[in-house]
């Protein structure tokens, strides 16, 4: 008797199922051995990230540059070493850290008459308020490098000169000196 077509189809389906099962087992075995091999080859490491926050810079305008009474046609010079009349800035921050000082200096003082010219700016920086430790004379018109003291302090004095013209109107003349400090 000839095999029945339906029997042939069932045999093919059973044969395919067995092949698929064997193939699935073979693939599963390869994956398991491959996963073990991959795990054996992996390696990891860690590093730390860190940052140390420093003390912020603080700048205070301690005293103004005070020319006091000036007279037409007469030069008035305030030296930066004049602890009473030179303008003074006090800086505090991270001890022993380098900073850059920069200045905005008025070319004139304004008041009731024509602007009064300010010339010959000079400055002194020191570690103490008495100008006795690490004192340096410099030109404040340029960017200047400095280092905060071991206590984290720096003091800066600014001096300049004015010579009112003989026809300068009487009255108070003012301007603003700005010092910027950057780590």
Buried (B, 14 or more C-beta within 10 A) or exposed (E): EEEEEEEEEEEEEEEEEEEEEEEEEEEEEEEEEEEEEEEEEEEEEEEEEEEEEEEEBEBEEEBBBEBEEBEEEEEBBBBBBBBEBBBBBBBBBBBEBEBEBBBEBBEBBEBEBBBBBBEBBBBBBBBBBEBEEEBEEBEBEEEBEBBBBEEBBBBBBBBBBBBBEEEBEEEEBEBEBEBEBEE
